């Protein structure tokens, strides 16, 4: 890729605002929100997740609030980690398919 067209990714800044047995709410700064819709969808596919969503935080520029609620003994942190692993796997599959088609 050309050096001029390569976009350096910003370092994410995450602040946990609320952490309970079945609820997690965090603020995420310095990242576009597009990936969080995918994270929301994949988190909702996890067993025991009853709510997953995000909204732009109007009090801070370039940040959003992401929340996840679970039921029973399902830890929201674990459900979120499983959902992020799915994103990684989807990206790997896409990269492989794209490279096979165009290399």
C-alpha positions in Angstrom: 0.0 0.0 0.0 1.2 3.5 -0.8 2.6 5.4 2.2 0.3 8.4 1.4 -2.9 6.3 1.5 -2.1 4.4 4.6 -4.1 5.6 7.6 -2.6 5.2 11.0 -5.1 3.8 13.4 -5.5 5.8 16.6 -4.9 4.1 20.0 -8.3 3.4 21.6 -9.0 4.8 25.0 -11.5 2.8 27.1 -13.0 3.9 30.4 -15.2 1.6 32.4 -18.1 3.6 33.7 -20.1 0.8 35.3 -19.3 -2.8 36.0 -21.8 -5.1 37.8 -22.4 -8.8 37.7 -24.6 -8.6 34.6 -23.9 -5.1 33.3 -21.0 -3.3 31.7 -20.9 0.3 30.4 -17.8 1.8 28.9 -16.7 5.0 27.2 -14.6 4.5 24.0 -12.6 7.5 22.7 -10.8 8.3 19.5 -12.3 5.7 17.2 -15.0 5.8 14.6 -18.3 4.1 15.6 -18.7 1.8 12.5 -17.2 -1.3 14.1 -19.4 -1.0 17.2 -22.5 -1.8 15.3 -20.9 -5.1 14.3 -19.8 -5.6 17.9 -23.4 -4.9 19.1 -24.8 -7.5 16.6 -22.3 -10.2 17.5 -22.7 -9.5 21.2 -26.4 -10.0 20.9 -25.8 -13.4 19.4 -24.0 -14.5 22.5 -25.9 -16.7 25.0 -27.3 -14.8 27.9 -26.9 -11.3 26.4 -30.1 -9.4 26.7 -28.9 -5.9 25.7 -26.0 -4.6 23.7 -25.8 -1.1 22.2 -24.0 2.1 21.9 -24.6 5.8 21.5 -22.6 8.8 20.9 -21.6 10.4 24.2 -22.7 14.1 23.8 -20.4 15.2 26.7 -17.2 14.2 25.0 -16.0 14.7 21.5 -15.1 11.6 19.4 -16.4 9.1 21.9 -19.3 6.8 22.4 -20.8 4.8 25.3 -21.1 1.0 24.7 -23.2 -1.1 27.1 -24.0 -4.8 27.4 -26.4 -6.6 29.8 -26.5 -10.3 30.5 -28.6 -12.7 32.5 -27.8 -15.5 34.9 -24.2 -16.3 35.4 -23.1 -14.9 32.1 -20.3 -12.3 32.7 -20.7 -9.3 30.3 -16.9 -9.0 30.0 -16.7 -12.6 28.8 -19.5 -12.1 26.3 -17.9 -9.0 24.9 -14.6 -10.8 24.5 -16.2 -13.6 22.7 -17.9 -11.1 20.3 -14.6 -9.4 19.6 -13.0 -12.7 18.8 -15.8 -13.2 16.2 -14.9 -9.9 14.6 -11.3 -11.0 14.4 -12.3 -14.3 12.7 -14.6 -12.5 10.2 -11.7 -10.1 9.3 -9.4 -13.1 8.8 -11.9 -14.9 6.6 -12.5 -11.8 4.5 -8.7 -11.2 4.1 -8.2 -14.8 3.0 -11.0 -14.8 0.5 -10.0 -11.5 -0.9 -6.3 -12.5 -1.2 -7.3 -15.8 -2.9 -9.5 -13.9 -5.4 -7.1 -11.1 -6.3 -3.6 -12.5 -5.8 
